Amino acid sequence: MAQLIWALGAMAAERVIYGENSTGVGGDVQAATSRAAWMVGACGMGPEYVELRCDDESEEEARERVMKRFQRLGTQIVNRMAPGTLEAGVLSDPSQRAMVEQLLGQAYLAAHHLVATNREAVERIADELAERRELYGDEVLELLDRQELTRPEVDLTRDEAWPRL
């Protein structure tokens, strides 16, 4: 899941900072789709379990509604794969494709909220990378540590938690 979040991070950052995506994220979308299809088809993995607390519906009803929202988000991201590949086979099966879309939706939502919550820090990181051009090993970790990134708290039952693509 971390690799999916990482792969969709640039897409999320462009959307949060500029309000749109460039064609530059195409390779990232393809890589994320391939990774998610491989996770489902070759590894038997699926979307992360989501624990919800709801007042007006059962937890299972809320989970089903949230997973459908993840899937709708992932449907907008999923990329087609070359015929004859494992990934294409997974994407051609409706139930496996749904899991791939849910994984992509979960990863994108996590990346989106991480960037949105830490927008100023992300911009400082981008500025330093642009200035220095390259960072190696511990330099990357030191840069990230200096920014004191925070983990976002997201209430999936609220409409404003769901970004628009």
C-alpha angles and dihedrals in degrees: 000000000000090000090052092050090048092048092052094041095096091049091050092045093051091049094047097043103033102021092235143055130246126216087257092086093061094095091048091051091050092048092048092048091049092048093048092048090049091049091053100037104036103026103033091234126147141181121313116269110256120210114204137182115207135173102196102041140028119273090247092052090048092048091051091050092048093047089052088053090051088050093050089051091048092048088063090053105039115111128209117251131215113273117259096034127116088244093053090050091052092047092050092058108081097215094046092044089054090055091049090051091048091050091050091047092051092047094047093047090051092048092045094052093043090055094040093050092046099033097135092048091048090052091050090050091050091049092051092047091050091049098045097033094204137038127186134208111302092021089068092049092047091051092050093045091052090057094059093215115203128217111241122235108221126189103206092193092067119084093222089064090070116082121215119235 
